[in-house]
Amino acid sequence: MEYIYQYSWLIPFIPLPVPILIGVGLLLFPSVTKNLRRILAIPSIFLLSIIMIFAVDLTIQQINNSSIYQYVWSWTINNDLSFEFGYFIDSLTSIMLILITTVGILVLIYSDNYMFHDQGYLRFFAYMSFFNASMLGLVTSSNLIQIYIFWELVGMCSYLLIGFWFTRPLAATACQKAFVTNRVGDFGLLLGILGFYWITGSFEFQDLFEILKNLINKNEVNLFFLTLCAFLLFVGPIAKSAQFPLHVWLADAMEGPTPTSALIHAATMVAAGIFLVARLLPLFMYAPYIMNLIALLGIVTVLLGATLALAQKDIKRGLAYSTMSQLGYMMLALGMGSYRAALFHLITHAYSKALLFLGSGSIIHSIEPIVGYSTNKSQNIAFMGGLTKHVPITKIAFLTGTLSLCGIPPFACFWSKDEILNDSSLYSTIFAIIAYSTAGLTAFYMFRIYLLIFEGHLNIFFQNFNGKKNNLFFSISLWGKEGKKIIKKKVYLLFLLTMRKNESTSFFDISINSMCLRLLQKKRIRPFFTITNFNTKKILSYPHESDNAMLFSMLVLVLFTLFVGFFGVSFNYGGVDFDILSTFLIPSINLLHKNLNNSLDSYEFVKNASFSVSLAYFGIVIASFLYKPVYSSIQNFNLINFFSKNFPNKICINIFIEKITNIIYDWSYNRGYMDAFIGIAFNKNIKRLAKINNILDRRIVDGITNGVGVTSFFMGEAFKYVGGGRISSYILFFLFFVLLFFFIFI
């Protein structure tokens, strides 16, 4: 046991050779390095697999011994200040290590195919490997200063990956928005860390908890200052985990590559805020007002994220707001003191949402050659529909993730979300109503996305295409009749068409690409067509299923989504307790001085779960009723016309429904007007303040400085003619100015 713990300090350093090697290679030998694309990318998967084996061994040790291991060494020692670096291994650390490595490996395998045609392939893997190293360092940190360093590093990697396609204005703006928003949270986190060092004189977690406990028992700490410092600490997780009101960056972060969204903005980095609150929960429990604030912001984020996801047309933005809502559930659980439920939902949601994002990437990958070089089209569900028969495996994977997120048994999120809902009913009736209602909303908007993508008619370029033989559209080869005559110009056009949107703008001839798209529309070509791939010489059909590497990652995540929930089943049957997670979390929960006995008998468990499952099914039924295939086209479906047709005499009801639906749609589609509010309340006011400061600087500050200089110059010029060398004259002038001074001021 000691042997495996002694070498745990290596965990954050194992992935580092990959970004170092890629960076040095691209700087010194760019041509050779670019030709060795996969040879340099595969080691990142291999090294992360080594860490996964390491993490599994640590987890087994934690299960067998239920212990906490910490090792620190001094970095700098001073009479007044001491910095120590080290690593801290407990059950929370083990959970995060397993999560980061398993999801990370699958996303990297997926990315190898997804990003293969991108010019920034190696740069992408360098960023991802460095992110994995930073995230591993964050979760193994033993003190607040060390966490803050890695906290900034994962934020930097997020910035680089969001703006990966920096030639696109939307991506460049999105990464700046994420950077600025997170700087607000990070500044608060830094102030909170310094405040608690002022109180306790330590950055180490265990020392911090023990010293603070003794100070509170002896009544030697100012509770107001303690609450203020706890709030400042909490500001960091608010931004990192996209909690209201610092959530505005997450949806725009979807401008990055889809694998980035799956790993960083769904499973790991956005969970860093949840991890930090869980790590510092013994500290927050000494500030009851902050615990209430955590729960309040959690429930607000739950509802806000769900309502903002209702009308999104961008598939990744819809999933992003879903992530925001689920992170709100975790924060709500932590605010209620439900440590186990929050971590359980963190695990189940990470696998389920990673599966959904990889599924969305497979869908985008499938239709991009048809809709062309346009993110707005390739991610817009208005250009999808009827993809079931073309991407059947992706459909199964996406449906599995959807059912899990909706809370349908026996999928993973059912077990964890249901526990949070039960705890909310014990904490607050209002919170319980909102939490249960949002569970129904989650089922509604997730099945809305699913139905609009996979059911109904194929909706790319042409609505009402259903693939029947008597359809007006027909299928031809872009190479000419029977695909036999290949023209070089068409080969180049087709090459541009098959390239992904992930290419930098400079690599594309947009005018030729647009001409090829116009050729498709002019010939009334059916969206389901065949082309020849350059490298493999294979005949590909679009829309088509993804390659095996991408499907492998999704299918493994399907298995996790199906079975990982049983790890934390919280009921006993026949005297046998199935709650493995609580036993695993004993060391961490002991720090909270809480009772671990959360298990229910099977009858009570089914009774509690029946209501949440009923709400989920209700949301699914409503979504199926509104977005069934006959209404699958977003442009053609009008909820008001539907009700008017079925209730022609209910004018008042129709008017009421129209107003309500318009309000909800506008609220959701415009993202809660938060961007407009920030633009008015902050951006314009900051510009005005900058102009005022500019005027003050030029007229007042510079004016005083320049005025003193000019005045001194003229006074010197004037007085040089006064000086005649007679002392009596100097004394007379001196007395004159002294009397003038007394006359004015006295």
Buried (B, 14 or more C-beta within 10 A) or exposed (E): EEEBBEEBBEBBEBBBBBBEBBBEBBEEEEEEBBEEBEEBBBBBBEBBBBBBEBBBBBBEBBBEEBBBBBBBEEEEEEEEEBEBBBBBBBBBBBBBBBBBBBBBBBBBBBBBBBBBBBBBBBBBBBBBBBBBBBBBBBBBBBBBBBBBBBBBBBBBBBBBBBBBBBEBEBBBBBBBBBBEBBEBBBBBBBBBBBBBBEBBEBBBBBBBBBBBBEBBEEEEBEEEEBBBBBBBBBBBBBBBBBBBBBBBBBBBBBBBBBBBBBBBBBBBBBBBBBBBBBBBBBBBBBBEEBBEBBBBBBBBBBBBBBBBBBBBBBBBBBBBBBBBBBBBBBBBBBBBBBBBBBBBBBBBBBBBBBBBBBBBBBBBBBBBBBBBBBBEBBBBBBBBBBBBEBBEBBBBBBBBBBBBBBBBBEBBBBBBBBBBBBBBBEBBEEBBEBBBBBBBBBBBBBBBBBBBBBBBBBBBBBBEBEBEEEEEBEEBBBBEEEBEEEEEEBBEBBBBBBBBBBBBEEEBEEEBBBEBBEBBEEEEBBBBBBBBEEEEEEEEEBBBBBBEBBBBBBBBBBEBBBEBBEBBBBBBEEEEBBBEBBEBBBBBBEBBEBEBEBBBEEEEBEEBBEBBBEBBBBBBEBBBEBBEBEBBBBEEBEBBEBBBEEEEEEEEEBEEBBEEBEEEEEBBEEBBEBBEEBEEEEEEEEEEEEEEEEEEEEEEEEEEEEEEEEEEEEEEEEEEEEEEEEEEEEEEEEEEEEEEEEEEEE
